[in-house]
Amino acid sequence: MAGLPPVDILIVGAGATGAAVAWRLGQAGLDVLCLEQGEHMDPAHYPSTRPDWELARLQDFHVSPNVRRREADYPINDSDSPIAIANFNAVGGSTILFSGHFPRFHPSDFRVRSLDGVADDWPIDYQQLAPYFALNDRMMGVSGLGGDPAYPPIDGLLPPVPMGRLGACLGRGFNRLGWHWWPAYAAIATRPHHGRPPCINLGPCNTGCAQGAKASTDVSYWPAARQSGVRLQTGARVSRVTLDAQGKASGVLYFDATGNEWQQLARLVVLACNGVGTPRLLLNSACPAFPDGLANRSGLVGRNLMLHPLGYVEGLFDEALDSQLGPQGCSIYSHQFYETDSARGFLRGYTMQVLRGPGLLETATSGFLRREIPPGPGFAAALRERFGHLAAMGIIVEDLPDPDNRVTLDGELTDSHGIPAPKIHYTLGDNSRRMLAHGLERGKEVMRAAGARRTAAFGPVRHTGWHLMGTARMGNDPARAVVDARGRCHDVDNLYIVDSSVFVTSGGVNPASTMQAIALNIADGIVARRNAA
């Protein structure tokens, strides 16, 4: 094993939070190196540039690494979970495949213990993160419409993504019920932004944006980070974080693209590997000082995994909605049932996210499998009745933390370098089940109010485990948390975690905006600490 000269700050992971932290630390003039196990993506080869994009989404651009099996992927044993883990390993991480839906946590999400007597309050709050939300919006290029009564004021937005006939139709349904709805916040440029072109509705956002309008961090944060002097090494699979004789992080061990093992020394280490990858790395870094996993004296590394169980609601309309057009996850949404109302039979709440309709191939295959599109002479007519006439809705259910929902190391399964794979242990709690059932019924109610002649709903949907939270939670008490309010590990003074594994609770929205704001806040704390030293 060869050793490499020390760097000031070493970041592991080049996705949503690793990129944001790298940029912020680079802006402060610090010596920063980021290691990423994936490679740079070539937008010219994204599925949206090809007519077979729907097939690619089932194969090499599938959301599950167990299906994709790209060289940069590692296997995940999620057989003990109704929700399969979804991620992507590359520069930009899972932002390559995310839909761009970009809401923030509500202020109440940081105070669930005080408000509702469940889980724990965060050691930080919305007000503290507000300037970082705004900074992140500018860097990512967030579109939307100000004035949403569900949130404090949000300024500086690009014009909203057009909600289309689909959004207008379902908006009428929400209006008839007297329920909240609003145009979606989207990390999608609707006019030129920081050198990125605007959205031209090229294709589905969740197979990579060949236009560069969607703010995956390879095209938003990384160009600016590299300009500030941050170094990025791809094809570097980190296996362990190492300690020195004083019990501080001394760097990492990693395999390069040719299979050679290296030790990269560093004065400070930052983990940004997502809510499954980070606990996997900490648990695999067990040593005599930390026999149960690095920074795990609390026993909480890997525990309290939250996945946002997702329900799916569909409505079939007589009118043509052109629902296949537009960014998949960004039309309108509702937070009518986001805050707690104990009369509903559960605590906390959920988002109703209107989704664009499926493509032609998915419309045909799903309709055929449900026996709604017959084989033979009636096939084409039935397909015409459905294509562009289907409205969809995701029900994003807030997951309460449960220590039995966790990530461990698999005893047999490994990646191509022999590093143990993560194993997922996860079940839906009673509160989540009741919330999901409520959301599915309310979703069908919206579809009917909007004029749907047929509805269907089910959940949880299996391949929807994008939102990986809680496995290295934040808190002021070292016995009940892995990191402090600044993201620093209680047990290892110079080891930081910046991804969504630090989340105390999960909220009921996509966590990307909130986790990047937290990461920027942590980065400023690192800068302040080093300036004071």
C-alpha positions in Angstrom: 0.0 0.0 0.0 1.4 3.4 -1.0 1.0 6.5 1.1 0.1 9.9 -0.4 1.1 13.4 0.9 -1.4 14.9 3.3 -4.1 17.3 2.2 -5.7 19.9 4.4 -9.3 18.6 3.8 -10.4 15.4 2.3 -14.0 14.9 1.1 -15.4 11.4 0.4 -18.2 11.6 -2.2 -18.9 14.1 -5.0 -22.7 14.2 -4.9 -25.1 16.8 -3.7 -23.4 17.6 -0.4 -19.8 16.7 -1.2 -19.9 19.2 -4.1 -21.5 22.0 -2.1 -19.0 21.6 0.7 -16.1 21.4 -1.7 -17.1 24.6 -3.4 -17.6 26.5 -0.1 -14.2 25.3 1.3 -12.5 26.1 -1.9 -13.9 29.6 -1.9 -12.3 30.0 1.5 -8.9 29.2 0.0 -8.5 25.8 1.7 -6.6 22.9 0.2 -9.3 20.4 -0.7 -9.3 17.0 -2.4 -12.5 15.0 -3.1 -12.5 11.3 -3.8 -15.3 9.8 -5.8 -15.8 6.2 -6.7 -17.7 7.0 -9.9 -16.6 8.9 -13.0 -17.7 12.0 -14.8 -20.9 11.5 -16.8 -21.1 12.4 -20.5 -24.5 14.1 -21.1 -24.3 13.2 -24.8 -24.8 9.6 -23.8 -27.8 10.1 -21.5 -30.9 8.1 -22.4 -32.9 11.3 -23.3 -30.7 11.6 -26.4 -31.9 8.2 -27.7 -35.3 6.8 -28.8 -34.9 3.8 -26.4 -34.7 6.0 -23.3 -37.5 4.0 -21.6 -35.6 0.8 -22.0 -32.4 2.4 -20.6 -34.3 3.4 -17.5 -34.9 -0.3 -16.9 -31.3 -1.3 -17.5 -28.1 0.7 -17.2 -29.9 3.8 -15.9 -32.1 2.0 -13.5 -32.4 3.6 -10.0 -31.2 0.5 -8.2 -27.5 -0.4 -8.2 -28.4 -4.0 -8.0 -30.1 -3.7 -11.4 -27.6 -1.3 -13.0 -24.4 -3.0 -11.9 -22.2 -0.3 -13.3 -18.5 -0.5 -12.5 -18.8 2.3 -9.9 -21.8 0.7 -8.1 -21.7 -1.5 -5.0 -24.4 -4.1 -4.2 -26.9 -3.4 -1.5 -28.8 -6.2 0.3 -32.3 -4.7 0.6 -34.2 -8.0 0.6 -35.3 -7.2 4.2 -37.0 -4.0 3.2 -40.2 -3.3 1.2 -38.4 -0.3 -0.2 -35.4 -0.9 -2.4 -32.4 1.6 -2.1 -32.0 3.9 -5.1 -28.8 5.8 -5.7 -26.2 6.7 -8.4 -22.5 6.7 -8.1 -20.8 9.3 -10.2 -19.6 12.9 -10.1 -22.9 14.5 -9.1 -24.1 11.4 -7.3 -27.8 10.8 -7.2 -28.6 14.3 -8.5 -27.8 12.8 -11.9 -31.0 10.8 -11.7 -33.2 12.9 -9.4 -36.3 14.6 -10.8 -35.3 18.1 -9.7 -38.2 18.5 -7.3 -36.7 20.9 -4.7 -38.9 21.9 -1.8 -37.4 22.9 1.6 -38.2 21.4 5.0 -40.8 23.4 6.9 -39.8 25.3 10.1 -41.9 22.7 12.0 -39.8 19.8 10.8 -37.0 20.9 13.1 -39.3 20.9 16.2 -41.3 17.7 16.0 -40.7 16.8 19.7 -41.8 20.2 20.9 -44.8 20.3 18.6 -46.0 16.7 18.5 -44.2 14.8 21.2 -42.4 12.4 18.8 -38.8 11.8 17.7 -36.5 14.7 18.7 -36.0 18.3 18.0 -33.0 19.3 15.9 -30.1 21.3 17.4 -30.5 23.7 14.4 -33.6 25.3 12.9 -35.0 26.8 9.7 -34.0 30.4 10.7 -30.3 29.3 11.0 -30.4 27.6 7.6 -32.4 30.3 5.8 -29.3 32.1 4.4 -27.9 28.7 3.2 -31.2 27.8 1.6 -31.0 31.1 -0.4 -27.3 30.5 -1.2 -28.0 27.0 -2.4 -30.9 28.2 -4.5 -28.6 30.6 -6.3 -25.9 28.0 -6.9 -28.4 25.3 -8.1 -30.7 27.7 -10.0 -34.1 27.0 -8.4 -37.3 27.9 -10.2 -40.6 28.4 -8.5 -43.3 31.0 -7.5 -42.9 33.1 -4.4 -45.8 33.5 -1.9 -46.6 29.9 -1.1 -48.5 30.1 2.2 -47.0 26.8 3.3 -43.6 28.4 3.7 -41.9 31.5 5.0 -41.1 33.9 2.2 -38.8 32.5 -0.5 -37.2 35.1 -2.8 -34.8 35.1 -5.8 -36.5 32.2 -7.7 -36.3 31.7 -11.4 -39.7 31.6 -13.2 -41.6 28.4 -12.4 -41.5 25.3 -14.6 -44.8 25.4 -16.6 -47.3 23.2 -14.8 -48.9 22.2 -18.2 -52.4 21.0 -18.8 -51.9 18.3 -16.3 -51.1 20.8 -13.5 -54.0 23.0 -14.4 -56.4 20.1 -14.4 -55.4 18.8 -11.0 -55.2 22.3 -9.7 -58.9 22.6 -10.4 -59.4 19.4 -8.5 -57.6 20.8 -5.5 -59.6 24.0 -5.8 -62.9 22.1 -5.7 -61.9 20.5 -2.5 -60.6 23.7 -1.0 -57.1 22.3 -0.5 -53.7 23.9 -0.8 -51.6 23.5 -3.9 -48.7 25.4 -5.5 -46.4 25.2 -8.5 -43.4 23.0 -7.8 -40.0 24.3 -6.7 -37.5 22.8 -9.1 -33.8 22.7 -9.4 -34.3 23.3 -13.1 -33.2 26.4 -14.9 -36.1 28.1 -16.8 -33.8 30.7 -18.2 -30.0 30.8 -18.7 -28.4 30.5 -15.3 -24.6 30.6 -14.5 -23.8 29.4 -18.0 -26.4 26.7 -18.0 -29.1 26.7 -20.7 -32.8 26.7 -19.9 -35.1 23.6 -19.9 -36.4 22.8 -23.4 -38.4 19.7 -22.3 -35.8 17.4 -23.9 -36.8 14.3 -22.0 -37.2 12.7 -18.6 -35.2 14.4 -15.9 -34.6 11.2 -14.0 -32.3 9.6 -16.6 -29.9 12.6 -16.6 -30.4 16.0 -18.3 -28.5 16.2 -21.6 -29.4 19.9 -21.8 -27.8 20.8 -18.5 -30.8 22.7 -17.3 -31.4 20.4 -14.3 -29.0 21.3 -11.5 -27.1 18.0 -11.0 -24.1 19.0 -9.1 -21.7 18.0 -11.8 -22.9 21.0 -13.8 -23.9 23.4 -11.0 -21.4 23.2 -8.1 -18.4 21.3 -9.5 -17.3 23.7 -12.2 -17.2 26.5 -9.6 -15.4 24.3 -7.1 -12.8 23.3 -9.6 -12.2 27.0 -10.5 -11.5 27.7 -6.9 -8.7 25.1 -6.8 -10.6 22.0 -5.4 -9.1 18.8 -6.8 -11.4 15.9 -7.7 -10.2 12.3 -8.2 -12.6 9.8 -9.7 -12.5 6.1 -9.7 -11.4 6.1 -6.0 -13.4 3.7 -3.9 -12.8 4.4 -0.2 -12.8 1.4 2.1 -11.8 2.8 5.5 -11.2 5.9 7.5 -7.9 5.6 9.4 -7.0 7.0 12.8 -3.7 8.3 14.2 -2.2 7.6 17.7 -4.1 10.5 19.1 -7.5 9.1 18.0 -8.0 11.6 15.2 -8.8 10.8 11.6 -5.6 10.6 9.7 -7.0 10.0 6.2 -8.6 7.1 4.3 -7.7 3.9 2.4 -9.0 3.6 -1.1 -8.7 1.5 -4.3 -8.0 3.3 -7.5 -9.5 2.4 -10.9 -6.8 -0.2 -11.5 -7.3 -1.9 -8.2 -4.3 -0.6 -6.4 -4.7 0.4 -2.8 -3.6 3.8 -1.5 -3.6 5.7 1.8 -4.5 9.3 1.4 -3.5 11.3 4.5 -5.5 14.4 5.6 -5.8 16.8 8.4 -9.6 16.8 8.4 -12.0 14.2 6.8 -15.5 15.0 5.5 -17.9 12.1 4.7 -20.6 12.8 2.0 -21.5 9.3 1.0 -25.3 9.3 1.6 -27.4 7.8 4.3 -26.4 4.2 3.4 -22.8 4.8 2.2 -21.7 6.8 5.2 -22.7 4.3 7.9 -21.3 1.5 5.7 -17.9 3.2 5.6 -18.0 4.0 9.4 -18.9 0.4 10.3 -16.2 -1.0 8.0 -13.7 1.4 9.7 -13.9 -0.5 13.0 -10.6 -0.6 14.9 -9.4 -1.4 18.4 -10.5 2.1 19.6 -13.9 1.7 18.0 -14.7 -2.0 17.8 -18.4 -1.4 16.8 -17.6 1.0 14.0 -15.8 4.4 13.8 -17.4 7.2 15.8 -20.0 4.7 17.1 -19.7 4.9 20.9 -23.4 5.9 20.9 -24.3 2.7 19.0 -26.3 4.9 16.6 -24.2 4.6 13.4 -26.5 2.9 10.9 -29.7 3.2 13.1 -32.8 5.3 12.6 -32.8 4.8 8.8 -35.7 6.8 7.2 -36.7 6.2 3.6 -40.0 8.2 2.9 -42.4 5.4 1.9 -43.9 6.5 -1.4 -47.5 6.0 -2.5 -48.6 6.2 -6.1 -52.0 7.5 -7.3 -53.1 7.5 -10.9 -56.1 9.0 -12.7 -57.4 8.3 -16.2 -59.0 11.4 -17.9 -61.1 11.7 -21.0 -59.5 15.0 -21.9 -56.0 15.1 -23.3 -53.7 16.3 -20.6 -50.4 16.0 -22.6 -49.2 14.6 -19.3 -46.2 12.9 -20.8 -44.7 16.4 -21.4 -42.6 18.3 -18.9 -40.2 17.5 -16.1 -41.3 14.3 -14.5 -41.4 15.4 -10.9 -42.1 19.1 -11.2 -45.7 20.3 -11.9 -47.6 21.2 -8.8 -47.8 19.9 -5.2 -49.9 20.1 -2.1 -49.0 20.5 1.6 -52.7 20.3 2.7 -51.9 17.4 4.9 -48.3 18.2 5.9 -48.7 19.4 9.5 -50.1 17.3 12.3 -53.8 16.9 12.8 -54.4 14.2 15.4 -58.0 13.7 14.1 -56.5 11.9 11.1 -55.2 9.1 13.2 -51.4 9.7 12.7 -48.8 12.3 13.6 -46.9 14.5 11.2 -47.8 14.5 7.5 -47.1 14.1 3.8 -46.7 15.8 0.4 -48.9 15.2 -2.6 -46.6 15.6 -5.5 -48.2 15.7 -9.0 -46.1 13.7 -11.4 -46.1 13.9 -15.2 -47.6 10.9 -17.0 -45.7 7.9 -18.3 -44.0 7.6 -21.7 -45.5 5.5 -24.5 -43.8 2.2 -23.7 -44.6 2.4 -20.0 -48.2 3.4 -20.8 -48.5 0.3 -23.1 -46.8 -2.2 -20.8 -48.5 -1.1 -17.5 -51.9 -1.0 -19.2 -51.4 -4.4 -20.7 -50.2 -5.9 -17.4 -53.3 -4.5 -15.6 -55.5 -5.9 -18.3 -56.7 -2.4 -19.2 -55.2 -2.5 -22.7 -56.3 -5.7 -24.4 -54.1 -7.7 -26.9 -55.2 -7.8 -30.5 -57.3 -5.4 -32.6 -58.3 -3.2 -29.6 -54.8 -2.5 -28.5 -54.1 0.7 -30.4 -57.4 2.3 -29.5 -57.0 1.5 -25.8 -53.4 2.9 -25.9 -54.6 6.1 -27.5 -57.2 6.5 -24.7 -54.4 6.3 -22.1 -51.3 7.9 -23.5 -51.2 11.6 -22.5 -54.5 11.1 -20.5 -53.0 9.7 -17.3 -52.2 11.9 -14.3 -50.0 10.6 -11.5 -49.3 11.6 -8.0 -46.7 10.6 -5.4 -47.6 10.6 -1.7 -44.3 11.3 0.1 -44.8 10.1 3.7 -42.8 11.4 6.6 -40.9 8.5 8.2 -40.4 8.7 12.0 -37.0 7.5 13.3 -36.9 3.9 14.5 -33.6 2.5 15.9 -34.6 -0.9 14.5 -34.6 0.5 11.0 -30.9 0.4 10.2 -27.9 -0.2 8.0 -25.4 -3.0 8.9 -22.7 -4.8 7.0 -23.6 -7.9 5.1 -21.8 -11.0 6.3 -21.3 -12.5 2.8 -22.1 -9.9 0.0 -19.2 -7.7 -1.0 -18.3 -5.2 -3.8 -15.7 -5.9 -6.5 -12.9 -4.9 -4.1 -14.1 -7.2 -1.3 -15.6 -4.4 0.9 -18.7 -5.6 2.7 -22.0 -4.5 1.2 -24.6 -2.7 3.3 -27.6 -4.6 4.5 -30.9 -2.8 5.0 -33.3 -3.7 7.8 -36.4 -1.7 7.4 -40.2 -2.0 8.1 -43.0 0.6 7.9 -44.1 1.7 11.4 -47.8 1.9 12.2 -47.8 5.7 11.9 -46.4 5.5 8.4 -48.9 2.9 7.4 -51.8 5.0 8.5 -50.4 8.1 6.9 -49.8 6.3 3.6 -53.4 4.9 3.6 -54.8 8.4 4.2 -52.6 9.9 1.5 -53.7 7.3 -1.1 -57.4 7.9 -0.4 -56.9 11.7 -0.6 -55.0 11.4 -3.8 -57.9 9.5 -5.4 -60.2 12.1 -4.1 -58.2 14.8 -5.9 -58.3 12.8 -9.1 -62.0 12.4 -9.0 -62.6 16.0 -8.2 -60.4 16.9 -11.2 -62.6 14.7 -13.4 -60.8 11.3 -13.6 -63.1 8.5 -14.8 -60.9 5.9 -13.2 -58.4 5.9 -10.3 -55.9 3.5 -8.9 -53.5 3.7 -5.9 -51.0 1.6 -4.2 -47.9 1.8 -2.0 -45.3 1.7 -0.8 -43.7 1.6 -4.3 -40.6 -0.6 -4.1 -37.9 1.2 -6.2 -38.3 4.6 -4.6 -35.7 4.5 -1.8 -33.9 7.7 -2.9 -34.3 9.6 0.4 -31.7 8.0 2.7 -31.7 9.7 6.1 -31.0 9.4 9.8 -28.1 6.9 10.1 -25.6 9.2 11.7 -28.0 11.6 13.4 -27.2 15.1 14.7 -27.6 16.2 18.3 -25.9 17.9 21.2 -25.8 14.8 23.5 -22.9 12.4 22.5 -24.9 9.5 24.0 -27.8 10.1 21.6 -26.2 11.4 18.5 -23.2 10.7 16.1 -22.5 14.3 15.2 -23.0 17.7 16.8 -24.8 20.7 15.4 -21.8 21.6 13.2 -21.6 18.1 11.7 -18.5 17.1 13.7 -18.4 13.6 15.1 -18.6 13.6 18.8 -16.1 10.7 19.0 -13.5 11.9 16.5 -12.6 15.6 16.6 -11.6 16.1 13.0 -14.2 13.9 11.3 -17.3 15.5 9.8 -20.5 14.2 8.2 -22.4 16.4 5.8 -24.9 14.2 4.0 -28.5 13.3 5.0 -27.4 10.6 7.4 -27.2 13.5 10.0 -31.0 14.1 9.7 -32.9 13.8 13.0 -36.3 13.6 11.4 -37.3 13.1 7.7 -39.9 15.8 7.0 -42.3 15.0 4.2 -40.4 16.4 1.2 -37.5 15.6 -0.9 -34.5 16.3 1.4 -32.0 17.5 -1.3 -32.5 21.3 -0.7 -32.3 20.9 3.1 -29.3 18.6 3.1 -27.3 21.0 0.9 -28.2 23.9 3.1 -27.0 21.9 6.1 -23.8 21.0 4.3 -23.1 24.6 3.5 -23.7 25.6 7.1 -21.3 22.9 8.2 -18.7 24.0 5.7 -18.8 27.6 7.1 -18.3 26.1 10.6 -15.2 24.3 9.4 -13.9 27.5 7.9 -14.6 29.4 11.1 -12.9 26.8 13.3 -9.8 26.7 11.1 -9.5 30.5 11.0 -9.8 30.6 14.8 -7.0 27.9 15.3 
